[in-house]
Amino acid sequence: MSGIASKVLRSPVLNLRRMTNIGTFRAYLNEYLRNHPRIRKDMTLMVRQLAPGDNGFTA
């Protein structure tokens, strides 16, 4: 690993929010649904998150 790459990986600023792939995906879906023209804005938006299966998360 090069010197720059190892410095980036050790950088405390790299991931301060500790975002995971599923957390990023969930935030993306939330914004997508909130801005979708066919989703009603006057009703509560409810999405459920199921437990992962044998092969992990399935979309």
N, C-alpha and C positions, 0 to 999 in steps of 0.2 A: 504494500500500500504506500502511495506517495506521501510525502510530508504534509502537503496541503489536505489531502483526503483524511488523514488521521487527525489533523487539527479540526476539520469540519465535524467529524464524528464525535469528537470530545467537546465540541462547543456547547456551552450551557444555553445558548440562545436558539439552537437548532429547533427544539421542540418544547417550548415553555408550556404550551397548553396540553401537552401529552395527548395529542389527537391520534386516534387509531384509524385504520382504514374504515371500520364499520361506523365510527363516529363521524368521519368525514362524509361517508355515504349517506348517513342518516340526516345530516345537516343539509346536504344537497337535495335529498328527496323532500325535506320539509319546505325548502324554498321553492322547489319545482311545483309542489302541490299548491302552495300559497299563491303562486303567480299564474297557475294554469287557468285559462279562460273558462273552462267548463266546470271548475270547482266553485261551489257557491261560497261567497264571502260572509253571508249572514248566518251560516251554520257552523257548529263546532267541527273542527278538523280532527278526526280520530284515526289513528293508524296503530295497528298492533304489531309487536315484534315477537315472532315465534322463537322458540328455543332452537338452537342449531341441530341439524340431523346428524347422521353418521358421517356424512361427507362435509360437515361444516355448514356455514351459512348458505342458504339458497335464496336467490332473488326471485 
